[in-house]
Amino acid sequence: MKKNSAPPTVVVGGGAAGLFCACQLSAGGVPVLLIEKNAQLGRKLRITGKGRCNLTNDCDSETFLKNVPRNWRFLYSAINAFSTQDTKDYFTALGVPLKTERGARVFPVSDSAHQVADALVQTARAQGVTILQDRVTAIAPADGGYRVETAASGDFFAPQVVVATGGLSYPQTGSDGDGHRFAAALDLPVTACSPSLIPMVVKEPWCKNLMGLSLRNATLTVRDTQKKDRPVFSQLGELLFTHFGVSGPLVLSASGHMEDVPGRYRLQIDLKPGLTAQQLDRRILRDVEENPNKNFSNLLAGLLPQKLIGTVCALSGVPATEKANQLTRAQRAALRDLLKCLPLTFAGFRPIAEAIITRGGVDVRQVQPGSMQIKERPGLYFVGEVLDVDGYTGGFNLQIAFSTAYLAARDILAKRGAGGL
Ligand SMILES: Cc1cc2nc3c(=O)[nH]c(=O)nc-3n(C[C@H](O)[C@H](O)[C@H](O)COP(=O)(O)OP(=O)(O)OC[C@H]3O[C@@H](n4cnc5c(N)ncnc54)[C@H](O)[C@@H]3O)c2cc1C
C-alpha cells in the first residue's frame, strides 16, 4: 500500500467518525486505508450510552442545533446534509433496528453498542476498506497530497487525509490528543480544551457521607453567581453522590451549560420535586401531628432515603433526638427549605479524562463548514470530536461525528470523481 498509481484516501482513527467516513467512501468506490492504533475498532463507540449506544436523537435539524452550545452555526450544513433521520435510516439499513426512548434518544433495539460498532466494522470490511493497526505519528504536506507517517508501518502518501482521532476524554479508548498535535504541526489553531458532560466536585464536605446514594427523582438547578444568580440549568432526573461531589445523568447534562470556574455556580437539589413548598409544609405538619412523639430523625424516615437523614438533620440544625411535637414553626420551615433546595457549591469539574466529551479542539474557523476540509490545505479534513464542536447529552455527539464525516466523504467522492453520495 506504499506510494502507487491509485493511492487510497487515508482515514486516521477508527472511531465513530472515522469508521463512518470509511464506510461512506468505500460505498462510493474510493479505496480507503483506515489506520487505527487500537487492536479493536470503535473502542469508545462500544461504551457509549452505558454500553447501549445512544446513536442519535429523533429530532429535526433546528432542535439538533439547539443542543450544540458552541459553534452550532458551523454544523448547519453538516446536519442538513446528513440528518438524524439519515442516521436512523443508515443503521436500520445495516441491519441494526432502532428504538426511541425518553428525550427522543435513539438506541439499538438490542441495547448493544457493540452491534452498532460491529455493523460499521463489517460494512467497512465488506466494502474493501484496508484496516491497518498502527499509530499515525505525523501528517505532512507532500507531492500535492499528504505524507502520513506511522509508528511501525512506514509512510503512506495520500491525496486526501481525514483526521478522525477524537478529543481528549477517555484516553484509554485511544483519543489522547494526537489530532490536536497534527493540527498544531500544520499551523492550525486548536482552541483550549476543557471537559464537558463531566461529574462535578463540590465544596461541601458532607457530600462524601452520601457516597453511593442515587436520587432517581430530583430536580437539579444550577445558578450562575456571575449572572445575577440566573438559572443556567434546571431539570428533573437522576443524580448520584460520589466521594468528590455529584455525578449521574442530570449532573453530566448540567455541566454542558457551565464553565469550569470554581465557586461560580450554586447547585440546588429539590428532593421533593413532586410537591410545592406549601404542599410539603402541609405534609410535614401532618407527619408531626400523626407522630408527635417520634424523634426528628425518625420523622424524616418517611420523607427521605435513609442515607440522607443524618445529613439533613445536621444541616437543619435540629437535634436528631428532638421530638416531633417540639419542632418550632421556624424549624419546620428550615426543613422544608432544605428539602426543596439542598445547597451545593461548585468547586470545579473532574479531570478531562473522565469527561464524556471534549469542549474545544481544532478551530472551526479554519475548516470549510460544507466539506470539513481545511481552508488552506486542500485534501486535509478533520471530522468528529477532534473539532471544536460539542453537544449536550442525548445522542447529539455521535450525530456530530456522523454528519461531519459524511460531508468529508461527500467532498472526497466528488473530487475523486467516484459515485456520488
Ligand atoms: C463513556 C462515554 C459515553 C458516551 N456516550 C455517548 C452516547 O451515548 N451518545 C453520544 O452521542 N455520544 C456519546 N459519547 C460521546 C461519543 O462517544 C464521542 O463524541 C464520539 O465517539 C466521537 O467520535 P470520534 O470518532 O470523533 O472519536 P473517537 O470515537 O474517540 O475515535 C477516535 C479514534 O481515533 C483513534 N486514534 C487517535 N489517535 C490516533 C493515531 N495517532 N493513530 C491512529 N488512530 C488514532 C483512537 O484510538 C480512536 O479509536 C460518549 C462518550 C463517552 C466517553
The ligand as an SDF file (V2000), in Angstrom:
LIG
                    3D

 53 58  0  0  0  0  0  0  0  0999 V2000
  -18.4090    6.9240   28.3370 C   0  0  0  0  0  0  0  0  0  0  0  0
  -18.9080    7.6690   27.1270 C   0  0  0  0  0  0  0  0  0  0  0  0
  -20.2190    7.5100   26.7300 C   0  0  0  0  0  0  0  0  0  0  0  0
  -20.6970    8.2200   25.6110 C   0  0  0  0  0  0  0  0  0  0  0  0
  -21.9890    8.0190   25.2310 N   0  0  0  0  0  0  0  0  0  0  0  0
  -22.4650    8.6940   24.1450 C   0  0  0  0  0  0  0  0  0  0  0  0
  -23.7820    8.4430   23.6720 C   0  0  0  0  0  0  0  0  0  0  0  0
  -24.4960    7.5600   24.1650 O   0  0  0  0  0  0  0  0  0  0  0  0
  -24.2210    9.2010   22.6260 N   0  0  0  0  0  0  0  0  0  0  0  0
  -23.4440   10.1440   22.0090 C   0  0  0  0  0  0  0  0  0  0  0  0
  -23.8980   10.7950   21.0760 O   0  0  0  0  0  0  0  0  0  0  0  0
  -22.1580   10.3460   22.4100 N   0  0  0  0  0  0  0  0  0  0  0  0
  -21.6630    9.6310   23.4330 C   0  0  0  0  0  0  0  0  0  0  0  0
  -20.3600    9.8160   23.8210 N   0  0  0  0  0  0  0  0  0  0  0  0
  -19.5000   10.7200   23.0110 C   0  0  0  0  0  0  0  0  0  0  0  0
  -19.0620    9.9770   21.7430 C   0  0  0  0  0  0  0  0  0  0  0  0
  -18.5870    8.6950   22.0740 O   0  0  0  0  0  0  0  0  0  0  0  0
  -17.9570   10.7410   21.0070 C   0  0  0  0  0  0  0  0  0  0  0  0
  -18.3940   12.0390   20.7600 O   0  0  0  0  0  0  0  0  0  0  0  0
  -17.6090   10.0510   19.6950 C   0  0  0  0  0  0  0  0  0  0  0  0
  -17.1310    8.7460   19.9440 O   0  0  0  0  0  0  0  0  0  0  0  0
  -16.5630   10.8400   18.9170 C   0  0  0  0  0  0  0  0  0  0  0  0
  -16.2190   10.0980   17.7790 O   0  0  0  0  0  0  0  0  0  0  0  0
  -14.8130   10.2930   17.0580 P   0  0  0  0  0  0  0  0  0  0  0  0
  -14.7610    9.2600   16.0030 O   0  0  0  0  0  0  0  0  0  0  0  0
  -14.6460   11.7070   16.7010 O   0  0  0  0  0  0  0  0  0  0  0  0
  -13.7300    9.9810   18.1750 O   0  0  0  0  0  0  0  0  0  0  0  0
  -13.4150    8.5440   18.9220 P   0  0  0  0  0  0  0  0  0  0  0  0
  -14.6630    7.7260   18.9970 O   0  0  0  0  0  0  0  0  0  0  0  0
  -12.7530    8.9250   20.1840 O   0  0  0  0  0  0  0  0  0  0  0  0
  -12.4240    7.8280   17.9420 O   0  0  0  0  0  0  0  0  0  0  0  0
  -11.1170    8.2930   17.7040 C   0  0  0  0  0  0  0  0  0  0  0  0
  -10.2760    7.1110   17.2670 C   0  0  0  0  0  0  0  0  0  0  0  0
   -9.0370    7.5650   16.7570 O   0  0  0  0  0  0  0  0  0  0  0  0
   -8.0200    6.6950   17.2000 C   0  0  0  0  0  0  0  0  0  0  0  0
   -6.7400    7.4160   17.1820 N   0  0  0  0  0  0  0  0  0  0  0  0
   -6.4170    8.5080   17.9260 C   0  0  0  0  0  0  0  0  0  0  0  0
   -5.1730    8.9100   17.6240 N   0  0  0  0  0  0  0  0  0  0  0  0
   -4.7070    8.0550   16.6750 C   0  0  0  0  0  0  0  0  0  0  0  0
   -3.4660    7.9490   15.9760 C   0  0  0  0  0  0  0  0  0  0  0  0
   -2.4570    8.8120   16.1940 N   0  0  0  0  0  0  0  0  0  0  0  0
   -3.3180    6.9470   15.0750 N   0  0  0  0  0  0  0  0  0  0  0  0
   -4.3240    6.0500   14.8460 C   0  0  0  0  0  0  0  0  0  0  0  0
   -5.5010    6.1060   15.4960 N   0  0  0  0  0  0  0  0  0  0  0  0
   -5.6940    7.1010   16.3940 C   0  0  0  0  0  0  0  0  0  0  0  0
   -8.4520    6.3000   18.5900 C   0  0  0  0  0  0  0  0  0  0  0  0
   -7.8250    5.1120   19.0260 O   0  0  0  0  0  0  0  0  0  0  0  0
   -9.9560    6.1680   18.4080 C   0  0  0  0  0  0  0  0  0  0  0  0
  -10.3320    4.8510   18.0640 O   0  0  0  0  0  0  0  0  0  0  0  0
  -19.8530    9.1030   24.9090 C   0  0  0  0  0  0  0  0  0  0  0  0
  -18.5270    9.2500   25.3120 C   0  0  0  0  0  0  0  0  0  0  0  0
  -18.0510    8.5360   26.4010 C   0  0  0  0  0  0  0  0  0  0  0  0
  -16.6170    8.6940   26.8140 C   0  0  0  0  0  0  0  0  0  0  0  0
  1  2  1  0
  2  3  1  0
  2 52  2  0
  3  4  2  0
  4  5  1  0
  4 50  1  0
  5  6  2  0
  6  7  1  0
  6 13  1  0
  7  8  2  0
  7  9  1  0
  9 10  1  0
 10 11  2  0
 10 12  1  0
 12 13  2  0
 13 14  1  0
 14 15  1  0
 14 50  1  0
 15 16  1  0
 16 17  1  0
 16 18  1  0
 18 19  1  0
 18 20  1  0
 20 21  1  0
 20 22  1  0
 22 23  1  0
 23 24  1  0
 24 25  2  0
 24 26  1  0
 24 27  1  0
 27 28  1  0
 28 29  2  0
 28 30  1  0
 28 31  1  0
 31 32  1  0
 32 33  1  0
 33 34  1  0
 33 48  1  0
 34 35  1  0
 35 36  1  0
 35 46  1  0
 36 37  1  0
 36 45  1  0
 37 38  2  0
 38 39  1  0
 39 40  1  0
 39 45  2  0
 40 41  1  0
 40 42  2  0
 42 43  1  0
 43 44  2  0
 44 45  1  0
 46 47  1  0
 46 48  1  0
 48 49  1  0
 50 51  2  0
 51 52  1  0
 52 53  1  0
M  END
$$$$
